[in-house]
Amino acid sequence: MSFPSRMRAARRYVAVVVVSGSLVLMAASSGRASASGGASMTVTLYASPTKEQFLNHADDRARGNGSNPFGNFSNPVATTKEHGNGPFPGDQAVFNFNLFAGPVLTKAAGAAVFVCTYNFAHNGLCEGAYQLGRGTLYVKGPLDFDAKTFSLAVVGGTGNYAHLTGSLTETPTRTSSRRAASQRTVLSLHRVSGPRHTLALQSVTTSEVFLNHADDRKRGGGNNPFGNFISRTATTGEKSGPYPGDQAIFTFDVYAGAKLRTRAGSAVFRCIYAFKRLGFCDAIYNLSGGTVVAEGAFSFDTTTYAMTVTGGTGRYASAAGEVAAGLPTSKKSQPVVIGLV
């Protein structure tokens, strides 16, 4: 079976978390372009914040000082003096946005979720998923907590946005008293092309650990180290977890066939959860000859999912593509198709 046929077959099982809506696509040179075309393009959207959750990890930093789980390591100098406003190293924030096709915020285009982990001097490392009508775009990069504008790298996508790379730039828009605050989001995109090949695998879960950050959410609410911030609305009304900021780590054995006789490697997933049980996951597939690195956003409740390949090592160096996981089998294994460019 060819690569396109295998991916179409796998996608019949894939339940990517997307929000229906329209998307304005404009070719960088001229005219209107489709995301499935080969030309470079620019996507302009407007993002309006809807929810946020802050996590204050002060207790985790305290446990990490002196003798800590990284070994009997004594830091010669304090990493941070926690006075004034944070965020401090290790603190996290989760943001949700509604996306619109124009500055008047009437034509829905999708939704976005950001998960940021802060380091020093109010800087953070952020991962984002732009969930659009026909797939998802993933972005990643540094963010200055005090800056009004920022730029991130587009590291890939799923669905119609598979094999795309580029950059994202956000700037605040001018608002009137009748218009909600929003950010103008410009995505400059181009498609990665090249010979394609497919890895057809089976994965079996071997271990899992869940981290409940209820205490960190409590410290992050109301007055918190991100400033004297009081949320006007509850960040979540969910009745069951995982809740924003909770984490999970999974390991898998990977096999080359459905009979699970030939070991092909292993995999590890690290997931940070946002709102409505949506997980933002990083994955590493350790295979013969190298590793495949992927990331994706999907529901905690889903039995199938899709991720974008963001790179690799060894024979998979500079790889791009998509991971499509199908319905689990009666042997509790899950078919995984990795399409690489």
Secondary structure, DSSP 8 states (H G I E B T S, - for coil): --HHHHHHHHHTT-----------EEESSSSB--TTSSS-EEEEEEEEEEEEEEE--HHHHHHHSSSBTTBS---SS-S----SS---TT-EEEEEEEEESSTTS-SEEEEEEEEEEE-STTEEEEEEEEEETTEEEEEEEEEETT-S-EEEEEEEEEETTTTEEEEEEEEE----TTS---EEEEEEEEE--S--EEEEEEEEEEEEEEE--HHHHHHHSSSBTTBS---SS-S---SSS--TT-EEEEEEEEESSTT--SEEEEEEEEEEE-STTEEEEEEEEEETTEEEEEEEEEETT-S-EEEEEEEESGGGTT--EEEEE----TTS-EEEEEEE-
